[in-house]
């Protein structure tokens, strides 16, 4: 883990690590992009949770999964992790590079 530029700490996960976790059911991916962005394109299985209305107390319960934030490029997901930590939640993982890195790796997305 390293210092998060938006507060707290952050752990950068690669798109490969996130995809493996989605495939084996160990990761709950929380996409903090806005509804219009999510409507255009999303990572299959990601949960919508826009940063503009972010309430850490309302985050989905990951159960035994690891909650990982994602966004377009990795900035908003770091902000979400900082906000969650400021609210007292031990949530510090994000997908580095966001959906842009996901697509660069050739991984599938859902498009409307």
C-alpha positions as CSV (number, residue, x, y, z in Angstrom):
1,X,0.0,0.0,0.0
2,X,1.0,3.6,-0.6
3,X,-0.3,7.0,0.4
4,X,-3.4,7.9,-1.5
5,X,-3.1,11.4,-3.1
6,X,-6.7,12.1,-1.9
7,X,-6.2,10.9,1.6
8,X,-5.6,7.6,3.4
9,X,-3.8,4.8,1.7
10,X,-4.3,3.0,-1.6
11,X,-3.5,-0.4,-3.0
12,X,-3.2,-0.5,-6.8
13,X,-4.6,-3.7,-8.3
14,X,-3.8,-4.4,-12.0
15,X,-6.6,-5.1,-14.4
16,X,-5.3,-8.7,-14.6
17,X,-5.7,-9.1,-10.9
18,X,-9.2,-7.7,-10.9
19,X,-10.3,-9.8,-13.9
20,X,-9.0,-12.9,-12.1
21,X,-10.9,-11.9,-9.0
22,X,-14.1,-11.3,-10.9
23,X,-13.7,-14.6,-12.7
24,X,-13.1,-16.6,-9.5
25,X,-15.7,-14.6,-7.4
26,X,-13.2,-13.1,-4.9
27,X,-13.7,-9.4,-6.0
28,X,-16.7,-7.1,-5.9
29,X,-15.9,-4.4,-8.4
30,X,-17.6,-1.0,-7.5
31,X,-17.6,1.4,-10.5
32,X,-17.8,5.0,-9.3
33,X,-18.4,6.6,-12.7
34,X,-21.6,8.5,-13.4
35,X,-24.8,6.9,-14.8
36,X,-24.3,8.3,-18.4
37,X,-20.8,6.7,-18.5
38,X,-22.0,3.4,-17.1
39,X,-24.9,3.4,-19.6
40,X,-22.4,3.8,-22.5
41,X,-20.0,1.1,-21.4
42,X,-19.2,-1.0,-18.3
43,X,-17.2,-3.9,-17.0
44,X,-19.4,-7.0,-16.8
45,X,-20.3,-7.7,-13.1
46,X,-19.3,-4.3,-11.8
47,X,-21.7,-2.6,-9.3
48,X,-22.8,1.0,-10.0
49,X,-22.0,3.4,-7.3
50,X,-21.5,7.0,-8.7
51,X,-19.0,9.2,-6.9
52,X,-21.3,12.2,-7.3
53,X,-23.7,10.7,-4.8
54,X,-21.1,8.7,-2.8
55,X,-22.1,7.6,0.7
56,X,-19.7,5.1,2.2
57,X,-22.3,3.8,4.6
58,X,-24.5,2.7,1.6
59,X,-21.7,0.7,-0.1
60,X,-22.8,-2.9,-1.0
61,X,-21.7,-5.5,1.5
62,X,-18.9,-7.5,-0.2
63,X,-19.4,-10.4,2.1
64,X,-16.3,-12.6,1.8
65,X,-15.2,-10.8,-1.4
66,X,-12.7,-8.0,-1.6
67,X,-14.3,-4.6,-2.6
68,X,-12.3,-2.9,-5.3
69,X,-13.2,0.6,-6.7
70,X,-12.9,1.4,-10.4
71,X,-13.6,4.4,-12.7
72,X,-12.5,5.7,-16.1
73,X,-8.8,6.1,-15.4
74,X,-8.1,5.6,-11.7
75,X,-8.6,9.1,-10.2
76,X,-12.2,8.8,-9.0
77,X,-11.6,5.3,-7.6
78,X,-8.8,6.7,-5.5
79,X,-11.2,9.5,-4.3
80,X,-13.8,6.9,-3.4
81,X,-11.3,4.9,-1.4
82,X,-10.2,8.1,0.4
83,X,-13.8,9.0,1.2
84,X,-14.6,5.4,2.4
85,X,-11.5,5.5,4.7
86,X,-12.5,9.0,6.0
87,X,-15.9,7.5,6.9
88,X,-14.1,4.7,8.9
89,X,-14.2,1.9,6.4
90,X,-11.1,-0.2,5.7
91,X,-11.5,0.0,1.9
92,X,-8.3,0.8,0.1
93,X,-8.1,-1.1,-3.1
94,X,-8.7,0.3,-6.6
95,X,-8.1,-0.9,-10.2
96,X,-5.2,1.1,-11.5
97,X,-5.9,2.7,-14.9
98,X,-9.7,2.1,-14.7
99,X,-11.8,0.9,-17.6
100,X,-9.3,2.5,-20.0
101,X,-6.6,0.1,-18.9
102,X,-9.2,-2.7,-18.8
103,X,-10.0,-2.1,-22.5
104,X,-6.3,-1.7,-23.4
105,X,-5.7,-5.2,-22.0
106,X,-8.3,-6.5,-24.4
107,X,-10.8,-7.4,-21.7
108,X,-14.5,-7.4,-22.6
109,X,-17.0,-4.6,-21.8
110,X,-20.8,-4.4,-22.0
111,X,-22.1,-1.6,-24.3
112,X,-25.6,-0.4,-24.7
